Amino acid sequence: MPADIIHLLADLPSCGTDEDVSVLLTVPGLRVERIVSTGQASPPGFHYDQPHAEWVVVLAGSADLRFADEAESRRLAAGDAVLIAPHRRHRVDWTDSPTVWLAIHFGPELRV
């Protein structure tokens, strides 16, 4: 495969204690990541609160994403995507092993 082609579902890491985050592209105002979860979840009581927007899509596996302002988690399966607005507090309640995410962080508030 040519060096400039990235296969997002290849070379998945095996189980580990932390998610595997690979930054694929960074330019001013934009960061693209591949995240591989192998059963990880956010720590109890923890919520992400980012100053920038994030669009995530599950490429493989599944996960439960919970917003602080919603009573129930949202089950995301392969092909599902969601836009997370700036400062919308959220957490990952559960992930399948493996779950592969494509995360696109963007906006003028993003520091790269």
PyMOL commands that set and color helices and strands:
alter all, ss='L'
color gray80, all
select strands_A, chain A and resi 20-27+30-37+53-60+62-67+74-77+81-84+90-95+99-106
alter strands_A, ss='S'
color yellow, strands_A
deselect
rebuild
show_as cartoon
